[in-house]
Amino acid sequence: MDFQLRQATPGDAEAVVLMQTQAHEECYPHLLSPDFFQQRRAAIPERVERRRAFLDTEEPRILAFDDSGQLVGYADAGPGREDDAPEALELYSIYTLRRTYGTGLGAALVSAAVGPAPTYLWVLEDNPRALAFYLKQGFRPDGKRNTLPPEWEALPEFRLVRAQLTALAPGTAPRSGR
């Protein structure tokens, strides 16, 4: 499966919100209530407007399209958002649709959004698939934990940090250190 990656623009806001909504429904049904997903769907117009402003930047807002032109992945990054940020760069989010799992799209999105730079991110505690993916990308837990806001049902999350990556052979991922 081939993918086209490009920087998002404010005009992509609706497609991004719809794809992220689908990705949340595919990734988190075991973590969030049906009411959460109903509220997210009801708020799509408001979320699209907020997303337009977020996409109006030079910071990485990377979109991935499949061969048919459908948006199937998204990643964004920028300056760390917390006072005790372990690195200057934060991977804010990365989402791919289930049908792209195992294709290398996630790794391509991480590479496009943050490259080999030292980076950190937050991951939900009960998200083993995402954790395994991030470990393959060279991220490691640093012991910092947090709880998401009430609108995200106060889910627990923890921070992962990755040092500067060294050059890898094409097609290889960082070792997970196991």
N, C-alpha and C positions, 0 to 999 in steps of 0.2 A: 504494500500500500504506500503510495507516494503522497506527500503533503507539501503544500506551499505555505511558507511562513512569511508574515509581513507585520509591520508596525500598524497598530490600530489607529483609527481616527475617530473623532466624535460621531461621525456618521455610522459607525459600527455598533453604537451603544445597544440598540435593540437586539441585534444578533448575539452580542456578547451576553446580555442578560438572559435571553432565552436559552442559550447553550449552557450557561452556568446553572440555570434553574434545572434543566434536564440532568446535568452532571450531579448536582446536589441530590436530586431524587434517586439517581442511580447509586451514588456513593454512600449516602447516609440514612437509608430507611431504618437501619438497626439502631441509629443514634438519636434520631429526632422524631417527634410525634407527627401524625398526619396533619394536625392543626398547624404545625410549623410550615409544612409544605403548602397548605391552603393559603396561609397568610402571605407567603412569598409569591405565590401566583397572583393573588389579589393586588399585590403591591408592584407588579411588573411596570406599569406606566411611571410610577414615582421612581423606581429603581433605574429605569432607562434614563430619565432626566439627570439623576445623580451621576450615572455612569458616563454620560456625555462629557461632563466637566472633568471627570477623572481621566478620560481618554485624550483630553486636549493637552498633551504634554509631549516632551521629547524623551521622557523616561521610558524604559521598556514596557510596552503593552503589546505583547506578541500574540498574534492570531495564527491559527493553523487551519487550513482548509484541505478537504480531501479532493480526490480527482473530480468529483461532481460539483465542486465549489461550495460544499456545505461546511460551515464552521464546526470543527470537531475538537478544538483545543484552544486554550488561552493561558498565558502566564504573564505576570506583571511583577516588577521589582522597582526598588528605589532606595533612598536613604533610610537607614534604620529609624524606626518610629518610637524608640524608647530610650530613656536616659542611660540605662545600663547596657545598651546594645553591644554585644560582643564583637561585632564587625560593623563596618560602615554601611554595608549593603545588605538589604533584606529582600528575600524572595517573598513577596506578599501573598501570592496565590498561584496555583497551577491546577488546571482542570482539563481533563480530556473525557470524551464520551467513552462509555464502556466498550463499544465496538472497536476502539483503537488500542485497547490495552494490549501490551506485549509487542507492539509494532515499532517501538523506538521513538514514538512521538513525544512522550514525556521527557526523555533525555534530550531530544532536540529542542524542546521548549525551554528547559533549564539552561541549556547551552546558549540559546539565543537571548534569554533574559538576563543571565548573570555571568556567562562565560566561565572562565576558570577562577574568577575573583573570590576572595574570602567572603562568605555569605552566611546568613542565618535565616531561619524560618520557624514558624510554629506549626505543629501538627496535632490533630485531635488524638487523645489518648487511645481510644478504642478504634483505631484505623490501621490495622496491621498491613493492609496492602500498600497504603501510602508510606508507612514507616519502612517497609522492605524496599520500596522504590528509592526513598531518600538515602537509606544506608548504602545502596548501590551507587548513588551519586556522590558518596563521600561525606555525607552529613553524619554527625554524632550528637547524642543528647549531651547537654551541658548541665543538667540538673535543675534548670529554671522551669517552674510550672506556673500556670495561669488558669483562669476560668473565663470563658466567654461571657459576654453580656446576656441578660435575661432573654432578649429577643432570639438568641441562639441557645436558649434553654440551659444556660450556664454550664455548657459542656466543658470538661477539663481538657487542657492541652499542655504540651510541653515543647521546649525550644530545642532545636537542632542547629549545630554550627558546623561549617565546613571551612577548613583552612584553604589557602591558595592551592589549586590543583597544579600538578606538574603535567607536562605534556604526555598525552596518551596516544597509543597507536590508533589509527582510524577504526571506528566501530567498537572500541572497547570502553567499558565503563570503569570508574574507580572501584577498587576492591572494597568489600564491606568490612574487612578486618577480622573476619571470623577465623 
